[in-house]
Amino acid sequence: MTKNEKFLQVERFLIENQNAHYRLAYSYVKNKENALDIIQESIYKALRSIDRLDEIEYLKTWFYRILVNTSIDFIRKHQRMTVMDDEILDGYLPKTEDEQTDMDLLDALNSLTAKEKSLIILRFFEDLKIDEVAAVLEENVNTTKTKLYRKLKKLRLEIGEGI
C-alpha cells in the first residue's frame, strides 16, 4: 500500500467516525471546545505519524490510542481549569430518580483516574471489544479484563448497587 492510499484510508476513517471521536474526547473533558481541540491535535498527530501505522486493519485501535493519550495529556495540562457546558451544569439539578442515578454514575466515573476512565469508556461507551481496549491501552488482555472487573465493582459500590 502506498503512502497516499494509506492517507486516503485514514482520512476516510476519520471522517466516517468523527462523531465517535468527538464523543470519546468529550467524555474526558466535558467541554465542546476542549473536545474539538483534542480531536484536532489527535488528527494532527495521526497524520504526522502515519508511517508508523504498519497494518491498516489496526487503524481504529491506533487512532483511539492517539486520541486517548491526547485526552489524558490535555487533562494533565489543564487540571486546575474546569469549564462546563450549560448542558452539564443543568444536569446537576436532577428532576427524576433516573436522572439522579445518571448523576451518581457520572460522579462515580469522574472519581476514576484518567486510565481507569479510559477502560470504562472504551469498553462500554465506545463498545470496543476487550482485546481492542487492551490494544488501545497497550496492556495485556488478561490485565485489561482484571482491571475492568475491578473498576466495575468499584463503580457499583460507589453508586450504591452493591455487587
C-alpha positions as CSV (number, residue, x, y, z in Angstrom):
1,M,0.0,0.0,0.0
2,T,1.4,3.4,-1.0
3,K,1.6,6.3,1.5
4,N,-1.1,8.1,-0.5
5,E,-3.5,5.1,-0.3
6,K,-2.9,4.8,3.4
7,F,-3.5,8.5,3.9
8,L,-6.8,8.3,2.0
9,Q,-7.9,5.3,4.2
10,V,-7.0,7.2,7.3
11,E,-8.9,10.3,6.1
12,R,-12.0,8.2,5.3
13,F,-11.9,6.6,8.7
14,L,-11.6,10.0,10.5
15,I,-14.5,11.4,8.6
16,E,-16.8,8.4,8.9
17,N,-16.1,8.1,12.7
18,Q,-16.0,11.8,13.6
19,N,-19.0,11.6,16.0
20,A,-17.5,8.7,17.9
21,H,-14.2,10.5,18.2
22,Y,-15.9,13.6,19.5
23,R,-17.9,11.6,22.0
24,L,-14.7,10.0,23.3
25,A,-12.9,13.2,23.6
26,Y,-15.9,14.9,25.2
27,S,-16.2,12.1,27.8
28,Y,-12.8,13.1,29.1
29,V,-13.1,16.9,29.2
30,K,-16.9,17.6,29.3
31,N,-16.5,20.7,27.2
32,K,-17.2,21.1,23.5
33,E,-14.3,23.4,22.6
34,N,-11.8,21.3,24.5
35,A,-13.0,18.1,22.9
36,L,-12.7,19.7,19.5
37,D,-9.1,20.8,20.3
38,I,-8.3,17.3,21.4
39,I,-9.6,15.9,18.2
40,Q,-7.7,18.4,16.1
41,E,-4.5,17.6,18.0
42,S,-5.1,13.9,17.6
43,I,-5.7,14.1,13.9
44,Y,-2.5,16.2,13.5
45,K,-0.5,13.6,15.5
46,A,-2.0,10.7,13.5
47,L,-1.3,12.3,10.1
48,R,2.2,13.3,11.2
49,S,3.0,9.7,12.3
50,I,1.0,7.8,9.6
51,D,4.2,6.0,8.6
52,R,4.1,4.1,12.0
53,L,0.8,2.5,11.0
54,D,2.1,-0.7,9.5
55,E,-1.1,-2.6,9.1
56,I,-4.3,-0.7,8.1
57,E,-6.6,-3.2,9.9
58,Y,-5.2,-1.8,13.2
59,L,-6.3,1.8,12.2
60,K,-9.1,2.0,14.8
61,T,-7.0,1.0,17.8
62,W,-4.0,3.0,16.5
63,F,-6.1,6.2,16.3
64,Y,-8.0,5.5,19.6
65,R,-4.7,5.2,21.4
66,I,-3.6,8.6,20.0
67,L,-7.0,10.1,21.0
68,V,-7.0,8.7,24.5
69,N,-3.4,9.7,25.1
70,T,-4.1,13.2,23.8
71,S,-7.1,13.5,26.0
72,I,-5.1,12.4,29.1
73,D,-2.3,14.8,28.2
74,F,-4.9,17.6,27.9
75,I,-6.3,16.8,31.3
76,R,-2.9,16.8,32.9
77,K,-2.0,20.2,31.4
78,H,-5.3,21.8,32.4
79,Q,-6.1,20.0,35.7
80,R,-6.9,23.2,37.5
81,M,-9.1,24.6,34.8
82,T,-12.7,23.3,34.9
83,V,-15.1,24.6,32.2
84,M,-18.5,23.1,31.7
85,D,-21.1,23.4,29.1
86,D,-24.6,24.7,30.1
87,E,-25.9,21.2,29.4
88,I,-23.6,19.8,32.1
89,L,-24.5,22.5,34.6
90,D,-28.2,21.9,34.0
91,G,-27.5,18.2,34.7
92,Y,-26.6,19.0,38.3
93,L,-30.2,19.7,39.1
94,P,-31.8,16.2,38.7
95,K,-35.5,16.1,38.5
96,T,-36.3,12.4,38.4
97,E,-34.9,9.3,40.0
98,D,-33.4,8.1,36.7
99,E,-31.6,11.5,36.4
100,Q,-30.3,11.1,40.0
101,T,-28.9,7.6,39.1
102,D,-27.2,9.1,36.0
103,M,-25.7,11.8,38.2
104,D,-24.4,9.1,40.6
105,L,-22.9,7.2,37.7
106,L,-21.3,10.4,36.3
107,D,-19.9,11.3,39.7
108,A,-18.5,7.8,40.1
109,L,-16.9,7.9,36.7
110,N,-15.4,11.3,37.5
111,S,-13.8,9.8,40.6
112,L,-11.8,7.4,38.5
113,T,-8.3,8.2,37.2
114,A,-7.9,9.0,33.5
115,K,-6.6,5.5,32.8
116,E,-9.5,3.9,34.7
117,K,-12.0,6.1,33.0
118,S,-10.5,5.1,29.6
119,L,-11.1,1.5,30.4
120,I,-14.8,2.0,31.1
121,I,-15.4,4.5,28.3
122,L,-13.7,2.4,25.6
123,R,-15.5,-0.8,26.7
124,F,-19.0,0.4,27.4
125,F,-19.5,3.8,25.8
126,E,-17.4,3.1,22.6
127,D,-18.4,-0.6,22.6
128,L,-14.9,-1.8,21.9
129,K,-14.1,-5.5,22.5
130,I,-11.7,-6.4,25.4
131,D,-8.8,-7.1,23.0
132,E,-9.3,-3.7,21.3
133,V,-9.4,-1.9,24.6
134,A,-6.2,-3.8,25.6
135,A,-4.6,-2.7,22.4
136,V,-5.6,1.0,22.8
137,L,-4.3,1.0,26.4
138,E,-1.2,-1.0,25.4
139,E,-1.9,-3.7,28.0
140,N,-2.2,-7.5,28.2
141,V,-5.8,-8.7,27.5
142,N,-6.0,-10.5,30.9
143,T,-4.7,-7.5,32.7
144,T,-7.4,-5.4,31.0
145,K,-10.1,-7.8,32.0
146,T,-9.0,-7.9,35.6
147,K,-8.8,-4.1,35.8
148,L,-12.2,-3.7,34.1
149,Y,-14.0,-6.0,36.5
150,R,-12.2,-4.4,39.5
151,K,-13.3,-0.9,38.3
152,L,-16.9,-2.1,37.6
153,K,-17.1,-3.4,41.2
154,K,-15.8,-0.1,42.5
155,L,-18.4,1.8,40.4
156,R,-21.2,-0.4,41.6
157,L,-20.2,0.2,45.2
158,E,-20.0,4.0,44.7
159,I,-23.4,4.3,43.1
160,G,-24.9,2.0,45.8
161,E,-25.9,-1.0,43.8
162,G,-23.8,-3.5,45.7
163,I,-22.4,-6.5,43.8
